[in-house]
Amino acid sequence: MISKNDPFFQPVSALELARFAGVPSFMRLPVVMQDHPRFADVDIGILGVPWDGGTTNRPGARHGPRQLRDLSTMIRAMNSATHVAPFEAVNCADMGDVPPNPVDIQDSLKRVSEFIRVLKSQNIVPMTAGGDHLVTLPILRALRDDEPLGLIQFDSHTDLFDSYFGGQKFTHGTPFRRAVEEGLVDPQRFVQIGIRGTAYNLDDINWGLEQGIRIIRIEEFFDRGIAHVMAEVREIVGHKPTYCSYDIDFVDPTYAPGTGTPEIGGPNSFQAQQVIRELAGINLIGADLVEVSPPFDAAGGTAWLGVSLMFELLCALSQAIQTR
């Protein structure tokens, strides 16, 4: 492995090139495709999955990665709150996009898994920008090793339904039921935070509780406070490999209107950052930020929030890599 703080992997500074100039990449990092000579030197690979074939309501998350890349030119090199400087600590790069098949769900899921497996073969930790929430399922398929993973899910919905529309098993409302059924995730090490909104019924909640999933509704989240809730999260997932999936609709639509299925009564943008900072010490092996839908994000504020949360996740991933 090349020594860290490698000049090649440093982002372009806005002190040298204005943010509105140049070809955008995630956080102005170098683009390192799979045939690049420095591919094996990457520690964290940021990639896009521009696909929303699992969407059941308002579409547009397929455009998320491009908008997130554009807004990520605002990101600077250091987290001023935690003092984490991920680009100095580990080698980060933009790995491009998974090429989706917009007319075939199963083929698209297969393509995502294959892409992630290539990264995994080189010990590259994936930080993924969706796309709808179904994209997390093939990522988990690729990352699972000898035992099921722990999972931390920030979301307003459980995504634990069995099927939609007369038996369709693969939508953005079903990925985590499939993940548990396929043995990708250990339900005893699976926590959902922020669940709220009106409901069709309680089938998803009841099924999750029967499996042993810890479901923290938004009322409990606010009553107990972030520090208390996240201390429990760390205890549940323990020190074994854990994945973090962050749906932008975890955040209140006042701050994140540009998403397909918004739910009122959620955290503000600062609280959205705080929960990620509480992931320090967890053995994270990957993360994603999903469901940013630019067509419903007129001023770009949702994408800016989304990529800011991606930076927080990047900081948490870099800390996890350094402590392994």
BELCORCOR-V907196 format. One record per pair of residues at least 12 apart in sequence whose C-alpha atoms are under 8 Angstrom apart, sorted by the first residue. I is the first residue (numbers start at 1). J is the second residue. D is the distance in Angstrom with one decimal. If there is no record, write none. Layout:
i:I j:J d:D
i:I j:J d:D
//
This chain:
i:1 j:40 d:8.0
i:1 j:41 d:5.7
i:2 j:41 d:6.2
i:4 j:88 d:6.2
i:4 j:89 d:5.9
i:4 j:90 d:5.6
i:4 j:91 d:6.4
i:5 j:87 d:6.8
i:5 j:88 d:4.3
i:5 j:89 d:6.4
i:5 j:90 d:7.0
i:5 j:91 d:7.3
i:6 j:88 d:7.5
i:6 j:91 d:7.2
i:8 j:30 d:7.4
i:9 j:29 d:6.6
i:9 j:30 d:6.3
i:9 j:87 d:7.1
i:9 j:91 d:5.7
i:9 j:92 d:6.1
i:9 j:93 d:6.6
i:10 j:29 d:6.4
i:10 j:30 d:7.6
i:10 j:87 d:6.1
i:10 j:88 d:7.5
i:10 j:92 d:8.0
i:11 j:27 d:6.7
i:11 j:28 d:4.9
i:11 j:29 d:4.3
i:11 j:30 d:6.9
i:11 j:77 d:7.5
i:11 j:87 d:7.5
i:12 j:28 d:5.4
i:12 j:29 d:6.7
i:13 j:28 d:7.9
i:13 j:76 d:7.5
i:19 j:73 d:5.5
i:19 j:74 d:6.7
i:20 j:73 d:7.6
i:24 j:69 d:6.1
i:24 j:70 d:5.6
i:24 j:73 d:6.9
i:25 j:69 d:5.4
i:25 j:70 d:7.2
i:25 j:72 d:7.8
i:25 j:73 d:7.8
i:25 j:94 d:6.4
i:26 j:46 d:7.0
i:26 j:68 d:7.5
i:26 j:69 d:4.7
i:26 j:70 d:7.6
i:26 j:72 d:5.9
i:26 j:73 d:7.4
i:26 j:93 d:7.8
i:26 j:94 d:5.7
i:27 j:69 d:6.9
i:27 j:72 d:4.8
i:27 j:73 d:5.4
i:27 j:74 d:7.5
i:27 j:75 d:5.9
i:27 j:76 d:7.8
i:28 j:72 d:7.3
i:28 j:73 d:5.9
i:29 j:92 d:7.1
i:29 j:93 d:5.4
i:29 j:94 d:6.1
i:30 j:93 d:5.4
i:30 j:94 d:6.1
i:31 j:93 d:5.9
i:31 j:94 d:4.6
i:31 j:95 d:5.8
i:31 j:96 d:6.8
i:32 j:93 d:6.1
i:32 j:94 d:6.0
i:32 j:95 d:5.2
i:32 j:96 d:7.5
i:33 j:94 d:7.9
i:33 j:95 d:5.2
i:33 j:96 d:6.5
i:34 j:95 d:7.5
i:40 j:122 d:5.8
i:40 j:124 d:7.8
i:41 j:91 d:7.1
i:42 j:91 d:5.1
i:42 j:92 d:5.9
i:42 j:93 d:6.6
i:42 j:124 d:6.1
i:43 j:90 d:6.0
i:43 j:91 d:5.0
i:43 j:92 d:6.0
i:43 j:123 d:7.0
i:43 j:124 d:4.9
i:43 j:125 d:6.1
i:44 j:90 d:7.4
i:44 j:91 d:6.4
i:44 j:92 d:4.8
i:44 j:93 d:6.7
i:44 j:124 d:5.4
i:44 j:125 d:4.6
i:44 j:126 d:5.9
i:44 j:127 d:6.8
i:44 j:317 d:7.9
i:44 j:318 d:7.7
i:45 j:92 d:5.9
i:45 j:93 d:5.3
i:45 j:94 d:6.0
i:45 j:95 d:5.7
i:45 j:119 d:7.6
i:45 j:124 d:6.1
i:45 j:125 d:6.0
i:45 j:126 d:5.1
i:45 j:127 d:6.0
i:46 j:92 d:7.4
i:46 j:93 d:6.1
i:46 j:94 d:4.9
i:46 j:95 d:5.7
i:46 j:96 d:7.6
i:46 j:126 d:6.1
i:46 j:127 d:4.7
i:46 j:128 d:5.8
i:46 j:129 d:7.6
i:47 j:94 d:6.0
i:47 j:95 d:5.1
i:47 j:96 d:5.3
i:47 j:97 d:5.5
i:47 j:98 d:7.4
i:47 j:126 d:7.2
i:47 j:127 d:6.4
i:47 j:128 d:5.0
i:47 j:129 d:6.2
i:48 j:65 d:5.1
i:48 j:66 d:7.9
i:48 j:96 d:6.3
i:48 j:97 d:4.4
i:48 j:98 d:6.3
i:48 j:128 d:5.7
i:48 j:129 d:4.7
i:48 j:130 d:6.1
i:48 j:131 d:7.7
i:49 j:62 d:7.4
i:49 j:65 d:6.8
i:49 j:97 d:5.7
i:49 j:98 d:5.3
i:49 j:99 d:7.5
i:49 j:100 d:7.3
i:49 j:112 d:7.5
i:49 j:128 d:7.1
i:49 j:129 d:6.1
i:49 j:130 d:4.9
i:49 j:131 d:5.4
i:49 j:135 d:7.3
i:50 j:62 d:4.1
i:50 j:63 d:5.9
i:50 j:64 d:6.6
i:50 j:65 d:6.0
i:50 j:66 d:7.9
i:50 j:97 d:7.1
i:50 j:98 d:7.3
i:50 j:99 d:7.8
i:50 j:100 d:6.8
i:50 j:130 d:6.1
i:50 j:131 d:5.1
i:51 j:63 d:7.7
i:51 j:100 d:6.1
i:51 j:101 d:7.9
i:51 j:102 d:6.8
i:51 j:130 d:7.0
i:51 j:131 d:4.8
i:51 j:132 d:6.7
i:51 j:135 d:7.9
i:52 j:102 d:7.9
i:52 j:131 d:5.3
i:52 j:132 d:4.8
i:52 j:134 d:7.9
i:53 j:102 d:6.5
i:53 j:103 d:7.6
i:53 j:104 d:7.9
i:53 j:105 d:6.2
i:53 j:132 d:7.6
i:53 j:171 d:7.7
i:54 j:105 d:7.4
i:54 j:132 d:6.6
i:54 j:133 d:7.7
i:54 j:134 d:5.9
i:54 j:170 d:6.6
i:54 j:171 d:4.0
i:54 j:172 d:4.9
i:55 j:132 d:6.4
i:55 j:171 d:6.2
i:55 j:172 d:5.7
i:55 j:260 d:7.9
i:56 j:171 d:7.0
i:56 j:172 d:7.2
i:56 j:173 d:8.0
i:57 j:260 d:6.3
i:57 j:261 d:6.9
i:58 j:259 d:7.8
i:58 j:260 d:4.5
i:58 j:261 d:6.9
i:59 j:260 d:6.1
i:59 j:293 d:7.1
i:60 j:260 d:7.5
i:60 j:292 d:7.9
i:60 j:293 d:4.7
i:60 j:294 d:6.4
i:60 j:295 d:6.0
i:60 j:296 d:7.9
i:61 j:130 d:6.7
i:61 j:131 d:4.8
i:61 j:132 d:5.7
i:61 j:259 d:7.5
i:61 j:260 d:7.6
i:61 j:290 d:7.7
i:61 j:291 d:5.3
i:61 j:292 d:5.4
i:61 j:293 d:4.2
i:61 j:294 d:6.9
i:62 j:130 d:7.0
i:62 j:131 d:4.9
i:62 j:132 d:7.3
i:62 j:293 d:7.4
i:63 j:131 d:7.5
i:63 j:293 d:6.6
i:63 j:294 d:6.3
i:64 j:129 d:7.3
i:64 j:130 d:6.2
i:64 j:131 d:6.2
i:64 j:291 d:7.4
i:64 j:292 d:5.3
i:64 j:293 d:5.7
i:64 j:294 d:6.1
i:64 j:303 d:7.6
i:65 j:129 d:5.6
i:65 j:130 d:6.2
i:65 j:131 d:7.3
i:67 j:294 d:6.8
i:67 j:303 d:6.5
i:68 j:129 d:7.8
i:68 j:303 d:5.4
i:68 j:304 d:7.0
i:68 j:306 d:7.1
i:68 j:307 d:5.8
i:69 j:307 d:7.9
i:71 j:300 d:7.7
i:71 j:303 d:6.6
i:71 j:304 d:5.6
i:71 j:307 d:7.1
i:72 j:304 d:7.1
i:72 j:307 d:5.8
i:72 j:308 d:7.6
i:75 j:308 d:7.2
i:75 j:311 d:7.6
i:79 j:312 d:7.8
i:79 j:315 d:7.7
i:82 j:277 d:7.9
i:84 j:315 d:6.2
i:85 j:315 d:7.2
i:86 j:314 d:6.9
i:86 j:315 d:5.5
i:86 j:318 d:5.7
i:86 j:319 d:7.9
i:89 j:318 d:6.8
i:89 j:322 d:7.7
i:90 j:318 d:6.3
i:98 j:111 d:6.9
i:98 j:112 d:6.1
i:98 j:115 d:6.6
i:99 j:111 d:7.2
i:100 j:112 d:7.9
i:105 j:170 d:7.9
i:109 j:135 d:6.9
i:109 j:137 d:7.8
i:109 j:138 d:5.5
i:110 j:138 d:6.9
i:112 j:135 d:7.4
i:112 j:138 d:5.9
i:112 j:139 d:6.6
i:113 j:138 d:4.9
i:113 j:139 d:5.6
i:113 j:141 d:6.5
i:113 j:142 d:5.1
i:114 j:142 d:7.3
i:116 j:139 d:6.4
i:116 j:142 d:6.0
i:116 j:143 d:7.5
i:117 j:142 d:5.4
i:117 j:143 d:7.2
i:120 j:142 d:7.9
i:120 j:143 d:7.2
i:125 j:285 d:6.0
i:125 j:286 d:5.6
i:125 j:317 d:8.0
i:126 j:285 d:7.6
i:126 j:286 d:5.1
i:126 j:287 d:6.6
i:127 j:286 d:5.9
i:127 j:287 d:5.1
i:127 j:288 d:5.5
i:127 j:310 d:7.8
i:127 j:313 d:8.0
i:127 j:314 d:7.2
i:128 j:287 d:6.4
i:128 j:288 d:4.4
i:128 j:289 d:6.4
i:129 j:288 d:5.8
i:129 j:289 d:5.1
i:129 j:290 d:5.9
i:130 j:288 d:7.3
i:130 j:289 d:6.2
i:130 j:290 d:4.3
i:130 j:291 d:6.2
i:130 j:292 d:7.3
i:131 j:290 d:5.6
i:131 j:291 d:5.8
i:131 j:292 d:7.3
i:132 j:172 d:6.2
i:132 j:290 d:5.7
i:132 j:291 d:4.8
i:132 j:292 d:7.9
i:133 j:172 d:4.9
i:133 j:173 d:7.7
i:133 j:175 d:7.2
i:133 j:247 d:7.2
i:133 j:290 d:5.9
i:133 j:291 d:6.4
i:134 j:170 d:7.2
i:134 j:171 d:6.0
i:134 j:172 d:4.4
i:134 j:173 d:7.6
i:134 j:174 d:7.4
i:134 j:175 d:5.4
i:136 j:175 d:7.1
i:136 j:245 d:7.3
i:136 j:288 d:7.4
i:137 j:175 d:5.5
i:137 j:176 d:7.1
i:137 j:178 d:7.6
i:137 j:179 d:6.3
i:140 j:179 d:7.4
i:140 j:184 d:6.3
i:140 j:185 d:7.9
i:141 j:179 d:7.9
i:141 j:184 d:6.3
i:144 j:184 d:5.9
i:147 j:184 d:7.8
i:148 j:183 d:6.0
i:148 j:184 d:4.8
i:148 j:185 d:4.6
i:148 j:186 d:5.1
i:149 j:184 d:6.2
i:149 j:185 d:4.6
i:149 j:186 d:5.8
i:149 j:189 d:7.6
i:149 j:240 d:7.6
i:149 j:241 d:5.8
i:149 j:242 d:5.5
i:149 j:243 d:6.9
i:150 j:185 d:5.9
i:150 j:186 d:5.9
i:150 j:187 d:7.8
i:150 j:189 d:4.8
i:150 j:190 d:5.6
i:150 j:237 d:5.6
i:150 j:240 d:7.2
i:150 j:241 d:6.2
i:150 j:242 d:4.2
i:150 j:243 d:6.1
i:151 j:185 d:6.7
i:151 j:186 d:7.8
i:151 j:189 d:6.4
i:151 j:190 d:4.7
i:151 j:191 d:6.3
i:151 j:237 d:7.3
i:151 j:242 d:5.4
i:151 j:243 d:4.9
i:151 j:244 d:5.8
i:151 j:245 d:7.5
i:152 j:190 d:6.0
i:152 j:191 d:5.1
i:152 j:192 d:6.2
i:152 j:193 d:7.8
i:152 j:233 d:7.7
i:152 j:237 d:8.0
i:152 j:242 d:7.4
i:152 j:243 d:6.3
i:152 j:244 d:4.7
i:152 j:245 d:6.3
i:153 j:190 d:7.9
i:153 j:191 d:6.2
i:153 j:192 d:4.8
i:153 j:193 d:6.2
i:153 j:244 d:6.0
i:153 j:245 d:4.9
i:153 j:246 d:5.9
i:153 j:247 d:7.7
i:154 j:192 d:6.1
i:154 j:193 d:5.0
i:154 j:194 d:6.2
i:154 j:244 d:8.0
i:154 j:245 d:6.4
i:154 j:246 d:4.8
i:154 j:247 d:6.0
i:154 j:250 d:5.8
i:155 j:192 d:7.0
i:155 j:193 d:6.2
i:155 j:194 d:5.5
i:155 j:195 d:6.1
i:155 j:246 d:6.5
i:155 j:247 d:5.1
i:155 j:248 d:7.2
i:155 j:249 d:6.1
i:155 j:250 d:4.1
i:155 j:251 d:7.9
i:156 j:193 d:7.6
i:156 j:194 d:5.2
i:156 j:195 d:4.2
i:156 j:196 d:5.3
i:156 j:197 d:7.2
i:156 j:247 d:7.8
i:156 j:249 d:6.0
i:156 j:250 d:4.8
i:156 j:251 d:7.9
i:156 j:263 d:6.7
i:156 j:266 d:7.7
i:157 j:173 d:7.9
i:157 j:194 d:7.8
i:157 j:195 d:5.3
i:157 j:196 d:6.6
i:157 j:197 d:7.8
i:158 j:173 d:7.6
i:158 j:176 d:7.8
i:158 j:192 d:7.0
i:158 j:195 d:6.5
i:158 j:204 d:7.0
i:158 j:205 d:7.3
i:159 j:172 d:6.7
i:159 j:173 d:4.1
i:159 j:174 d:4.9
i:159 j:175 d:6.2
i:159 j:176 d:5.9
i:159 j:177 d:7.2
i:159 j:204 d:7.6
i:160 j:173 d:6.4
i:160 j:174 d:5.1
i:160 j:175 d:6.8
i:160 j:176 d:5.5
i:160 j:177 d:4.6
i:160 j:178 d:8.0
i:160 j:204 d:5.1
i:160 j:205 d:7.5
i:160 j:207 d:7.7
i:160 j:208 d:7.0
i:161 j:173 d:6.0
i:161 j:174 d:4.9
i:161 j:177 d:6.5
i:161 j:203 d:7.2
i:161 j:204 d:5.1
i:162 j:174 d:6.0
i:162 j:177 d:6.6
i:162 j:178 d:8.0
i:162 j:204 d:7.8
i:187 j:211 d:6.0
i:187 j:212 d:5.5
i:187 j:213 d:4.9
i:188 j:211 d:7.6
i:188 j:212 d:5.3
i:188 j:213 d:5.8
i:188 j:214 d:7.6
i:188 j:236 d:7.5
i:189 j:213 d:7.3
i:189 j:236 d:5.5
i:189 j:237 d:4.8
i:189 j:238 d:7.9
i:190 j:213 d:5.4
i:190 j:214 d:6.3
i:190 j:236 d:7.6
i:190 j:237 d:7.0
i:191 j:213 d:6.1
i:191 j:214 d:4.8
i:191 j:215 d:6.0
i:191 j:216 d:7.5
i:191 j:233 d:6.7
i:191 j:236 d:7.7
i:192 j:213 d:7.6
i:192 j:214 d:6.3
i:192 j:215 d:4.9
i:192 j:216 d:5.9
i:193 j:215 d:6.4
i:193 j:216 d:4.8
i:193 j:217 d:6.3
i:193 j:218 d:7.1
i:193 j:221 d:7.4
i:194 j:216 d:6.2
i:194 j:217 d:5.1
i:194 j:218 d:4.4
i:194 j:221 d:6.7
i:194 j:250 d:6.1
i:194 j:266 d:7.1
i:195 j:215 d:7.4
i:195 j:216 d:6.5
i:195 j:217 d:4.5
i:195 j:218 d:5.6
i:195 j:250 d:7.9
i:196 j:217 d:6.1
i:196 j:218 d:6.0
i:196 j:263 d:7.2
i:196 j:265 d:7.8
i:197 j:263 d:5.7
i:197 j:264 d:7.1
i:218 j:265 d:7.8
i:218 j:266 d:7.0
i:226 j:271 d:7.9
i:226 j:274 d:7.5
i:226 j:275 d:6.5
i:227 j:278 d:7.4
i:230 j:275 d:7.0
i:230 j:278 d:6.2
i:230 j:279 d:7.6
i:231 j:278 d:7.9
i:234 j:279 d:7.3
i:234 j:282 d:6.7
i:237 j:282 d:7.8
i:238 j:282 d:7.2
i:239 j:282 d:6.2
i:239 j:283 d:5.7
i:240 j:283 d:6.1
i:241 j:283 d:5.2
i:241 j:284 d:6.0
i:241 j:285 d:6.1
i:242 j:282 d:7.3
i:242 j:283 d:5.8
i:242 j:284 d:4.9
i:242 j:285 d:6.0
i:242 j:286 d:7.6
i:243 j:284 d:5.6
i:243 j:285 d:5.7
i:243 j:286 d:5.3
i:243 j:287 d:5.8
i:244 j:284 d:7.2
i:244 j:286 d:6.6
i:244 j:287 d:4.6
i:244 j:288 d:6.6
i:245 j:287 d:5.6
i:245 j:288 d:5.0
i:245 j:289 d:6.4
i:245 j:290 d:7.8
i:246 j:287 d:7.6
i:246 j:288 d:6.0
i:246 j:289 d:4.9
i:246 j:290 d:6.4
i:247 j:289 d:5.8
i:247 j:290 d:5.0
i:247 j:291 d:6.0
i:248 j:289 d:6.8
i:248 j:290 d:6.2
i:248 j:291 d:5.9
i:248 j:292 d:6.3
i:248 j:306 d:6.7
i:249 j:261 d:7.0
i:249 j:262 d:5.5
i:249 j:263 d:6.8
i:249 j:291 d:7.3
i:250 j:266 d:6.4
i:250 j:267 d:7.2
i:250 j:272 d:8.0
i:251 j:266 d:5.2
i:251 j:267 d:5.1
i:251 j:268 d:6.1
i:251 j:269 d:6.8
i:251 j:272 d:6.4
i:252 j:264 d:5.5
i:252 j:265 d:5.9
i:252 j:266 d:4.0
i:252 j:267 d:5.4
i:252 j:268 d:6.0
i:253 j:266 d:7.6
i:255 j:268 d:6.5
i:255 j:269 d:6.3
i:255 j:301 d:7.4
i:255 j:302 d:6.8
i:255 j:305 d:7.9
i:256 j:301 d:7.0
i:256 j:302 d:4.6
i:256 j:305 d:7.3
i:257 j:296 d:6.8
i:257 j:297 d:6.3
i:257 j:302 d:6.4
i:258 j:292 d:6.0
i:258 j:293 d:5.1
i:258 j:294 d:6.0
i:258 j:295 d:7.1
i:258 j:296 d:4.4
i:258 j:297 d:4.1
i:258 j:298 d:7.7
i:258 j:302 d:5.5
i:258 j:303 d:7.7
i:259 j:291 d:5.7
i:259 j:292 d:5.1
i:259 j:293 d:4.8
i:259 j:294 d:7.7
i:259 j:296 d:6.5
i:259 j:297 d:7.6
i:259 j:302 d:8.0
i:260 j:291 d:6.7
i:260 j:292 d:7.7
i:260 j:293 d:6.5
i:260 j:296 d:7.9
i:269 j:305 d:7.2
i:272 j:309 d:7.5
i:273 j:309 d:6.2
i:273 j:312 d:6.8
i:276 j:309 d:7.8
i:276 j:312 d:6.3
i:276 j:313 d:6.4
i:276 j:316 d:7.4
i:277 j:312 d:6.9
i:277 j:316 d:7.0
i:279 j:316 d:6.5
i:280 j:316 d:5.9
i:280 j:319 d:7.1
i:280 j:320 d:7.5
i:281 j:319 d:7.7
i:281 j:320 d:6.7
i:282 j:320 d:6.7
i:283 j:320 d:5.6
i:283 j:324 d:7.7
i:284 j:316 d:7.7
i:284 j:317 d:6.0
i:284 j:320 d:5.9
i:284 j:321 d:8.0
i:285 j:317 d:7.2
i:285 j:320 d:7.9
i:286 j:317 d:7.0
i:287 j:313 d:7.0
i:287 j:317 d:7.9
i:288 j:310 d:7.7
i:289 j:306 d:7.0
i:289 j:309 d:7.8
i:289 j:310 d:6.5
i:292 j:306 d:7.2
//
